[in-house]
Amino acid sequence: MHSTEIKGLRPPKDLHLGQGQGDDQSALAPPRWDDDGPRGEAPASLVNPNASDVSEPPSFATTALQEPVNAAPAAPKKDKTAKAQDRSRKAAEALSSERWLVRNGHGLTFIGLYVFSVLVLFRPYELIPGLGFLSATAFYFALATIAIYVPAQLAIESNLTMLSTEVKALLAMTAIAILTMPIAKNPGTAWDTFNDPFIKAVVIFVILVNVVRTRKRLMSLMWLSFGIAIYLSYSALDRYSRGQFTVEEYRVAVDVGGMFGNPNEMAMHLVMMTPLVIALGIAAKRSPMRWIYFGSGALFVAANMVTFSRGGFLGLIASAAVMAWKLGRKYRLNVTIASILVGGIAILAAPGNYGLRMLSIFIPGLDPVGSSDQRRELLERSLLVTARNPWGIGIGNFPIVGIRNLQTHNAFTQVSSELGLLGLAAYLVFIISPFRKLSAIERTLFDRGDNTWFYYLSIGFQASIVGYLVSSFFASVAYGWFIYYLIAYAVAFRRIYRVEHHDAEVPDTAFISRDTIPATA
């Protein structure tokens, strides 16, 4: 580079043009004019090398015209990308409050949990007369599972359970049930209900959310729930085709007792499983598995109809609406129209007086047995009991003050009347908390365009929870196994997601240990 002396220009002593030495920004300060010209302005030949040399400094007027106007910059608009990033940040914050240990374990505990779940869900001693000796074994398998779980959990995590929001809410319900026993209408009844089935469901829930740490374990247990749903569906359709109506002379019931002995509760289980198999079918990579899942979903819907359960019908509609809304977010109008058409076709293809049965929800006179009037009376009575006893009347005690010793036929007023308003609050937190965090997983993956197994199953779990919320409005199932298995699956799913996506979203401090062994089975 040629050095040219310019009249009136005195470069700084420490300016080394073209050397690129040092990081001192003062060396790059602009040249200064002599005293016979204004300071701070460079000649045009330095600003523009193609311009001719200027022997005189520019005038103040020219300089003023050439100076840029210091206008306030316009505020940038928040585009879709920024909004997506903001949603992802909020979703990550919603998920980062929990500390999950990246370590596998509880192999023997899982075996005990699996065998216990088979006995509870399938009740093989009722299906096969020769297995009657197993009728009392579920209790002993539960004790053995607890005996294995406690030392294993202490060795792995140095505590008895991780304290997610759902676990805390359920422990709060348990404490309230115990504290209200002395003031219960009948403490003996309260103890019996607490002992069976509530505390069993609580213990198995705690074990399940701590033991199920991998996809393989989660899917193994979920397939137990799917398997009994397939059997129930086949059995219900078979009995309907044979005309074996054992409930109200036009409804079918299956030969599996326990939690599925009532057609309304069987329909609720089918409602909860339908969104999950549909979501897994969409996420399936292999065609055979995809058709198995979709075929199971169609079977569940058909069996739901032959139960003639109004709660099952409304729960199915609600869960289908959630699935359609979330899966078709880019094509809202088309999905809405298609959903209406499919729903209409399904109702037209429904059996017998199914349409009249569903209309009796809004027109009680169409109900041939008058059960809708009875349900309304029980709902009003349970609300009255709640208002008069805000602390509750004791778990399992509503039939004492109810109509004809009947339950509330509403899970929410069942809890509010028996465990009080605090118990109802804990129950709602227990159900809604996983829904909120599943939604956070869904939003995070959608913004990334990561439409994988986690994305679809997060939507399926949300739809399943909504289906339960609607169906349980017509059944006294607050202390049964239904919701506890479903929420445990959802919490385990969230744990697996957090472990597998740790490096992408979670700081190191969000986990108890980073040096532990990753889950592999």
C-alpha positions as CSV (number, residue, x, y, z in Angstrom):
1,M,0.0,0.0,0.0
2,H,1.4,3.4,-1.1
3,S,1.7,6.1,1.5
4,T,0.5,9.4,0.2
5,E,0.9,12.7,2.1
6,I,-2.3,14.6,2.1
7,K,-2.3,18.3,2.7
8,G,-3.7,19.2,6.1
9,L,-3.8,15.6,7.3
10,R,-1.8,14.5,10.3
11,P,-2.1,10.8,11.0
12,P,-1.8,9.7,14.6
13,K,1.6,8.5,15.7
14,D,0.3,5.0,16.7
15,L,-1.6,4.3,13.5
16,H,-0.1,1.4,11.5
17,L,-2.1,1.0,8.3
18,G,-2.2,-2.5,6.8
19,Q,-0.3,-4.0,9.7
20,G,-3.2,-5.6,11.6
21,Q,-1.2,-5.8,14.8
22,G,-2.6,-5.7,18.3
23,D,-6.2,-5.4,19.5
24,D,-6.0,-1.8,20.7
25,Q,-9.0,-0.1,19.1
26,S,-7.4,3.3,19.6
27,A,-5.0,2.5,16.8
28,L,-8.0,2.6,14.4
29,A,-9.2,6.1,15.5
30,P,-10.0,8.3,12.5
31,P,-7.3,10.9,11.4
32,R,-7.6,14.5,12.6
33,W,-7.5,17.8,10.7
34,D,-5.1,20.6,11.5
35,D,-6.2,23.7,13.3
36,D,-7.2,25.3,10.0
37,G,-10.0,22.8,9.5
38,P,-12.8,21.2,11.6
39,R,-11.8,18.2,13.6
40,G,-13.3,14.7,13.2
41,E,-13.9,14.8,9.4
42,A,-11.8,12.7,7.0
43,P,-11.2,13.9,3.4
44,A,-13.3,12.3,0.6
45,S,-10.3,10.5,-0.8
46,L,-10.1,8.4,2.3
47,V,-13.8,7.8,2.5
48,N,-14.0,7.0,-1.2
49,P,-10.7,6.0,-2.9
50,N,-12.1,6.9,-6.3
51,A,-12.8,10.5,-5.4
52,S,-10.3,13.2,-6.2
53,D,-8.1,14.7,-3.5
54,V,-9.7,17.5,-1.6
55,S,-7.4,20.5,-0.9
56,E,-9.9,22.2,1.3
57,P,-12.0,20.8,4.0
58,P,-15.7,20.4,3.4
59,S,-18.1,23.1,4.6
60,F,-20.2,22.7,7.6
61,A,-23.4,22.8,5.4
62,T,-22.1,20.0,3.2
63,T,-21.2,18.0,6.2
64,A,-24.6,18.5,7.8
65,L,-26.3,17.3,4.6
66,Q,-24.1,14.2,4.4
67,E,-24.5,13.2,8.1
68,P,-27.0,10.4,8.6
69,V,-30.1,11.2,10.5
70,N,-30.2,9.6,13.9
71,A,-33.7,8.3,13.7
72,A,-35.0,6.0,16.4
73,P,-34.8,2.4,15.1
74,A,-38.1,0.7,14.5
75,A,-39.0,-2.0,17.0
76,P,-38.5,-5.4,15.4
77,K,-41.7,-7.4,15.0
78,K,-41.9,-10.7,16.7
79,D,-42.0,-13.2,13.9
80,K,-43.2,-16.8,14.0
81,T,-39.7,-18.1,14.7
82,A,-39.4,-15.9,17.8
83,K,-42.8,-17.0,19.0
84,A,-41.8,-20.6,18.5
85,Q,-38.6,-20.1,20.5
86,D,-40.5,-18.4,23.3
87,R,-42.9,-21.3,23.4
88,S,-40.0,-23.8,23.5
89,R,-38.4,-21.8,26.3
90,K,-41.6,-21.9,28.4
91,A,-42.1,-25.6,27.6
92,A,-38.5,-26.3,28.7
93,E,-39.1,-24.4,31.9
94,A,-42.2,-26.4,32.6
95,L,-40.3,-29.6,32.3
96,S,-37.0,-28.6,34.0
97,S,-38.4,-28.4,37.5
98,E,-38.1,-32.1,38.0
99,R,-34.9,-34.0,38.7
100,W,-34.6,-37.4,37.1
101,L,-31.8,-39.8,37.8
102,V,-30.2,-41.2,34.6
103,R,-29.8,-44.7,35.9
104,N,-31.5,-48.0,35.2
105,G,-32.4,-50.5,37.9
106,H,-35.4,-52.1,39.6
107,G,-35.2,-55.2,37.4
108,L,-36.8,-57.5,40.0
109,T,-39.2,-54.8,41.1
110,F,-40.5,-54.5,37.5
111,I,-41.1,-58.2,37.3
112,G,-43.2,-58.1,40.5
113,L,-45.0,-55.1,39.2
114,Y,-45.7,-56.7,35.9
115,V,-47.1,-59.9,37.5
116,F,-49.3,-57.9,39.9
117,S,-50.7,-55.9,37.0
118,V,-51.6,-59.1,35.1
119,L,-53.5,-60.3,38.1
120,V,-55.3,-57.0,38.6
121,L,-56.2,-56.3,35.0
122,F,-56.9,-59.8,33.6
123,R,-58.0,-61.6,36.7
124,P,-57.1,-65.0,35.2
125,Y,-58.7,-66.8,38.1
126,E,-62.1,-65.6,36.8
127,L,-61.4,-66.5,33.2
128,I,-60.0,-70.0,33.9
129,P,-61.8,-71.9,36.7
130,G,-58.7,-74.0,37.3
131,L,-56.7,-70.9,38.4
132,G,-59.0,-70.2,41.3
133,F,-56.0,-70.5,43.7
134,L,-54.7,-67.3,42.3
135,S,-57.6,-65.2,43.6
136,A,-55.6,-64.2,46.8
137,T,-52.1,-64.1,45.2
138,A,-52.3,-60.5,44.0
139,F,-52.0,-59.3,47.6
140,Y,-48.9,-61.4,48.2
141,F,-47.3,-60.3,44.9
142,A,-47.9,-56.7,46.0
143,L,-46.2,-57.3,49.3
144,A,-43.2,-59.0,47.6
145,T,-43.0,-56.1,45.1
146,I,-42.9,-53.6,47.9
147,A,-40.3,-55.6,49.8
148,I,-38.0,-55.6,46.7
149,Y,-38.7,-52.0,45.8
150,V,-37.8,-50.3,49.1
151,P,-34.2,-51.4,49.4
152,A,-33.6,-51.1,45.7
153,Q,-34.9,-47.6,45.6
154,L,-32.8,-46.6,48.6
155,A,-29.7,-48.0,47.0
156,I,-30.4,-46.3,43.6
157,E,-31.6,-42.9,44.6
158,S,-31.3,-42.7,48.4
159,N,-35.0,-42.0,48.8
160,L,-38.3,-43.8,48.8
161,T,-39.7,-42.0,45.7
162,M,-39.1,-39.1,43.4
163,L,-41.4,-36.2,44.3
164,S,-43.1,-35.1,41.1
165,T,-46.2,-32.9,41.2
166,E,-48.4,-36.0,40.7
167,V,-46.8,-37.9,43.6
168,K,-47.1,-34.9,45.9
169,A,-50.8,-34.5,45.0
170,L,-51.5,-38.2,45.6
171,L,-49.7,-38.1,48.9
172,A,-51.8,-35.1,49.9
173,M,-55.0,-37.1,49.0
174,T,-53.7,-40.0,51.1
175,A,-53.0,-37.7,54.1
176,I,-56.5,-36.1,53.8
177,A,-58.1,-39.5,53.7
178,I,-56.4,-40.5,56.9
179,L,-57.0,-37.2,58.7
180,T,-60.8,-37.3,57.9
181,M,-61.3,-40.8,59.2
182,P,-62.0,-39.6,62.8
183,I,-64.7,-37.2,61.6
184,A,-66.2,-39.7,59.1
185,K,-69.8,-40.7,59.2
186,N,-68.6,-44.2,59.6
187,P,-64.9,-44.6,60.4
188,G,-65.1,-48.3,59.7
189,T,-66.4,-47.7,56.2
190,A,-63.7,-45.1,55.6
191,W,-61.0,-47.5,56.6
192,D,-62.3,-50.3,54.4
193,T,-62.4,-48.0,51.3
194,F,-59.0,-46.6,52.2
195,N,-57.6,-50.1,52.5
196,D,-59.1,-51.4,49.3
197,P,-58.7,-50.1,46.7
198,F,-57.3,-46.6,47.4
199,I,-54.1,-47.3,49.2
200,K,-53.2,-50.2,46.9
201,A,-53.6,-47.9,43.9
202,V,-51.4,-45.2,45.6
203,V,-48.6,-47.7,46.4
204,I,-48.6,-49.2,42.9
205,F,-48.6,-45.7,41.4
206,V,-45.5,-44.7,43.4
207,I,-43.7,-47.9,42.5
208,L,-44.6,-47.6,38.8
209,V,-43.4,-44.1,38.3
210,N,-40.1,-44.9,39.9
211,V,-39.5,-48.3,38.2
212,V,-40.6,-47.7,34.6
213,R,-37.5,-45.9,33.2
214,T,-37.3,-47.2,29.7
215,R,-39.5,-47.4,26.6
216,K,-39.4,-51.2,26.7
217,R,-40.8,-51.3,30.2
218,L,-43.4,-48.6,29.5
219,M,-44.6,-50.4,26.3
220,S,-44.7,-53.7,28.2
221,L,-47.1,-52.4,30.8
222,M,-49.1,-50.4,28.2
223,W,-49.6,-53.6,26.2
224,L,-51.2,-55.2,29.3
225,S,-53.8,-52.4,29.2
226,F,-54.2,-52.8,25.5
227,G,-54.4,-56.6,25.8
228,I,-57.3,-56.5,28.3
229,A,-59.0,-53.9,26.2
230,I,-58.8,-56.2,23.2
231,Y,-60.2,-59.1,25.2
232,L,-63.0,-56.9,26.6
233,S,-63.9,-55.6,23.2
234,Y,-64.0,-59.0,21.5
235,S,-66.1,-60.4,24.4
236,A,-68.5,-57.5,24.4
237,L,-69.1,-57.7,20.6
238,D,-69.5,-61.5,20.7
239,R,-72.1,-61.3,23.5
240,Y,-73.9,-58.5,21.6
241,S,-74.0,-60.5,18.4
242,R,-75.5,-63.5,20.4
243,G,-78.1,-61.3,22.1
244,Q,-76.7,-61.9,25.6
245,F,-77.9,-58.7,27.2
246,T,-77.3,-58.9,31.0
247,V,-77.7,-55.2,31.9
248,E,-81.0,-53.4,31.5
249,E,-82.1,-56.0,28.9
250,Y,-80.2,-54.3,26.1
251,R,-76.6,-53.8,27.3
252,V,-73.8,-56.3,27.5
253,A,-71.4,-57.1,30.4
254,V,-68.3,-59.3,30.2
255,D,-67.1,-62.1,32.4
256,V,-64.2,-60.1,33.8
257,G,-65.1,-58.6,37.2
258,G,-63.3,-56.2,39.3
259,M,-62.7,-52.8,37.6
260,F,-64.5,-54.0,34.4
261,G,-67.6,-55.5,35.9
262,N,-69.7,-52.5,35.1
263,P,-70.3,-51.7,31.3
264,N,-69.8,-48.0,32.0
265,E,-66.4,-48.6,33.6
266,M,-65.4,-51.0,30.8
267,A,-66.3,-48.3,28.3
268,M,-64.2,-45.8,30.2
269,H,-61.2,-48.1,29.9
270,L,-61.8,-48.4,26.1
271,V,-62.1,-44.6,25.9
272,M,-58.7,-44.2,27.6
273,M,-56.9,-46.7,25.4
274,T,-58.3,-45.6,22.0
275,P,-56.2,-42.4,21.7
276,L,-53.1,-44.2,22.7
277,V,-53.3,-47.0,20.1
278,I,-54.2,-44.4,17.4
279,A,-51.2,-42.3,18.4
280,L,-48.9,-45.4,18.4
281,G,-50.3,-46.4,15.0
282,I,-49.4,-43.1,13.5
283,A,-46.0,-43.2,15.0
284,A,-45.3,-46.8,14.0
285,K,-42.6,-47.3,11.4
286,R,-43.6,-50.8,10.3
287,S,-46.8,-51.4,8.4
288,P,-47.9,-54.5,10.4
289,M,-47.7,-52.8,13.7
290,R,-49.5,-49.8,12.3
291,W,-52.5,-51.9,11.2
292,I,-52.5,-53.7,14.5
293,Y,-52.8,-50.4,16.4
294,F,-55.4,-49.0,14.0
295,G,-57.4,-52.2,14.1
296,S,-57.3,-52.2,17.9
297,G,-58.6,-48.6,17.9
298,A,-61.5,-49.5,15.6
299,L,-62.3,-52.5,17.8
300,F,-62.3,-50.3,20.9
301,V,-64.8,-47.9,19.3
302,A,-67.1,-50.6,18.2
303,A,-67.1,-52.2,21.7
304,N,-67.7,-48.9,23.3
305,M,-70.9,-48.5,21.3
306,V,-72.4,-51.9,22.4
307,T,-71.9,-50.9,26.0
308,F,-74.5,-48.1,25.4
309,S,-72.5,-46.0,27.9
310,R,-73.4,-42.4,27.7
311,G,-70.2,-41.4,29.6
312,G,-68.2,-43.6,27.2
313,F,-69.8,-41.9,24.2
314,L,-69.0,-38.4,25.5
315,G,-65.5,-39.4,26.6
316,L,-64.8,-40.8,23.1
317,I,-66.1,-37.6,21.4
318,A,-63.9,-35.5,23.7
319,S,-60.8,-37.5,23.2
320,A,-61.4,-37.6,19.4
321,A,-61.7,-33.9,19.4
322,V,-58.4,-33.4,21.2
323,M,-56.7,-35.8,18.7
324,A,-58.2,-34.1,15.7
325,W,-57.4,-30.6,16.9
326,K,-53.7,-31.3,17.8
327,L,-52.8,-33.6,14.9
328,G,-54.5,-31.4,12.3
329,R,-53.3,-28.1,13.5
330,K,-52.2,-27.1,10.0
331,Y,-55.5,-28.0,8.5
332,R,-58.1,-27.1,11.1
333,L,-61.1,-26.6,8.8
334,N,-60.5,-29.8,6.8
335,V,-60.0,-31.8,10.0
336,T,-63.1,-30.4,11.6
337,I,-65.3,-31.2,8.5
338,A,-63.8,-34.7,8.3
339,S,-64.4,-35.3,12.0
340,I,-68.0,-34.3,11.8
341,L,-68.5,-36.7,8.8
342,V,-66.8,-39.6,10.5
343,G,-68.8,-39.0,13.7
344,G,-72.1,-38.9,11.8
345,I,-71.3,-42.1,9.9
346,A,-70.4,-43.8,13.2
347,I,-73.6,-42.8,14.8
348,L,-75.6,-44.0,11.7
349,A,-73.8,-47.3,11.9
350,A,-74.4,-47.7,15.6
351,P,-76.5,-50.6,16.9
352,G,-80.2,-50.5,17.7
353,N,-81.4,-47.6,19.8
354,Y,-77.9,-46.2,20.4
355,G,-78.9,-42.8,19.1
356,L,-81.9,-42.6,21.4
357,R,-79.7,-43.6,24.4
358,M,-77.3,-40.8,23.6
359,L,-80.1,-38.3,23.2
360,S,-81.3,-39.2,26.7
361,I,-78.3,-37.2,28.0
362,F,-80.2,-34.1,26.9
363,I,-83.8,-35.5,26.9
364,P,-84.2,-37.6,30.1
365,G,-87.6,-38.8,28.9
366,L,-86.0,-41.0,26.3
367,D,-84.3,-43.1,28.9
368,P,-86.4,-46.3,29.3
369,V,-85.1,-47.1,32.8
370,G,-84.9,-43.5,34.2
371,S,-81.3,-43.7,35.2
372,S,-80.6,-40.2,34.0
373,D,-83.0,-38.8,36.5
374,Q,-81.4,-40.8,39.2
375,R,-77.9,-39.6,38.3
376,R,-79.1,-36.0,38.4
377,E,-80.5,-36.5,41.9
378,L,-77.3,-38.0,43.1
379,L,-75.3,-35.1,41.6
380,E,-77.4,-32.6,43.4
381,R,-77.2,-34.5,46.6
382,S,-73.4,-34.8,46.3
383,L,-73.1,-31.1,45.7
384,L,-75.2,-30.4,48.7
385,V,-73.1,-32.7,50.9
386,T,-70.0,-30.9,49.7
387,A,-71.4,-27.5,50.5
388,R,-72.4,-28.6,54.0
389,N,-69.2,-30.5,54.7
390,P,-66.3,-28.7,53.1
391,W,-63.8,-30.9,55.0
392,G,-65.5,-34.0,53.8
393,I,-67.5,-36.8,55.4
394,G,-64.8,-39.5,55.1
395,I,-63.6,-41.6,52.2
396,G,-66.3,-44.1,51.0
397,N,-69.0,-42.6,53.2
398,F,-71.3,-40.9,50.6
399,P,-73.7,-43.8,50.3
400,I,-74.6,-43.3,54.0
401,V,-76.0,-39.8,53.2
402,G,-76.9,-40.5,49.5
403,I,-80.0,-41.7,47.8
404,R,-80.8,-45.4,48.3
405,N,-77.2,-46.1,49.4
406,L,-75.9,-45.3,46.0
407,Q,-72.6,-43.8,45.0
408,T,-72.3,-40.3,43.5
409,H,-71.8,-41.6,40.0
410,N,-69.4,-38.6,39.5
411,A,-65.7,-38.9,40.4
412,F,-65.3,-35.2,41.1
413,T,-68.2,-34.9,43.6
414,Q,-67.2,-38.3,45.0
415,V,-63.9,-36.7,46.1
416,S,-65.4,-33.3,47.1
417,S,-68.1,-34.8,49.3
418,E,-65.9,-37.5,50.9
419,L,-62.4,-35.8,51.1
420,G,-63.6,-32.2,51.1
421,L,-62.5,-29.3,48.9
422,L,-58.8,-29.8,49.7
423,G,-59.1,-33.4,48.5
424,L,-60.8,-32.3,45.3
425,A,-58.0,-29.7,44.7
426,A,-55.3,-32.4,45.2
427,Y,-57.2,-34.8,42.8
428,L,-57.5,-32.1,40.1
429,V,-53.7,-31.3,40.4
430,F,-53.0,-35.0,40.2
431,I,-54.8,-35.2,36.8
432,I,-54.1,-31.8,35.3
433,S,-50.4,-31.6,36.0
434,P,-49.3,-34.3,33.6
435,F,-51.6,-32.9,31.0
436,R,-49.8,-29.5,31.2
437,K,-46.4,-31.1,30.9
438,L,-47.4,-33.4,28.1
439,S,-48.6,-30.3,26.2
440,A,-45.1,-28.8,26.8
441,I,-43.5,-31.8,25.2
442,E,-45.8,-31.6,22.3
443,R,-45.2,-27.9,21.7
444,T,-41.4,-28.4,21.9
445,L,-41.3,-31.2,19.4
446,F,-43.8,-29.5,17.1
447,D,-41.7,-26.3,16.9
448,R,-38.7,-28.4,16.0
449,G,-40.6,-30.4,13.4
450,D,-39.7,-33.5,15.3
451,N,-42.8,-35.6,14.6
452,T,-41.6,-38.8,16.2
453,W,-42.8,-41.4,18.8
454,F,-42.6,-38.9,21.6
455,Y,-44.7,-36.3,19.7
456,Y,-47.6,-38.5,18.8
457,L,-47.7,-40.3,22.1
458,S,-47.7,-37.0,24.0
459,I,-50.9,-36.1,22.1
460,G,-52.3,-39.5,22.7
461,F,-51.8,-39.2,26.5
462,Q,-53.5,-35.8,26.5
463,A,-56.5,-37.1,24.6
464,S,-56.7,-40.1,26.9
465,I,-56.7,-37.9,30.0
466,V,-59.4,-35.7,28.6
467,G,-61.4,-38.8,27.8
468,Y,-61.1,-39.9,31.5
469,L,-62.1,-36.4,32.7
470,V,-65.3,-36.5,30.7
471,S,-66.2,-40.1,31.3
472,S,-65.5,-40.0,35.0
473,F,-68.1,-37.3,35.3
474,F,-70.6,-40.2,35.1
475,A,-68.9,-42.8,37.3
476,S,-67.6,-43.1,40.9
477,V,-64.1,-44.2,39.9
478,A,-61.9,-41.7,41.8
479,Y,-60.3,-44.4,44.0
480,G,-60.2,-47.2,41.3
481,W,-57.2,-48.3,39.2
482,F,-58.2,-46.5,36.0
483,I,-56.6,-43.1,36.4
484,Y,-53.7,-44.2,38.5
485,Y,-52.3,-46.5,35.8
486,L,-52.9,-43.9,33.1
487,I,-51.2,-41.0,35.0
488,A,-48.4,-43.4,36.0
489,Y,-47.8,-44.2,32.3
490,A,-47.8,-40.4,31.5
491,V,-45.3,-39.6,34.3
492,A,-43.0,-42.5,33.1
493,F,-43.3,-41.3,29.6
494,R,-42.2,-37.8,30.7
495,R,-39.3,-39.3,32.5
496,I,-38.1,-41.2,29.5
497,Y,-38.5,-38.2,27.3
498,R,-36.4,-36.0,29.7
499,V,-33.6,-38.6,29.9
500,E,-33.4,-39.1,26.1
501,H,-33.6,-35.4,25.4
502,H,-31.3,-34.3,28.3
503,D,-28.4,-32.9,26.2
504,A,-30.7,-30.8,24.0
505,E,-32.7,-29.1,26.7
506,V,-31.6,-29.6,30.3
507,P,-28.7,-28.1,32.1
508,D,-26.4,-30.5,34.0
509,T,-27.8,-29.3,37.3
510,A,-31.3,-30.6,36.4
511,F,-30.1,-34.2,37.1
512,I,-28.9,-35.8,40.3
513,S,-26.0,-37.4,38.5
514,R,-24.4,-37.3,35.1
515,D,-21.9,-40.1,35.8
516,T,-24.5,-42.8,36.2
517,I,-25.3,-45.5,33.7
518,P,-27.9,-44.7,31.0
519,A,-31.0,-46.8,30.8
520,T,-30.7,-49.5,28.2
521,A,-33.6,-51.8,28.9
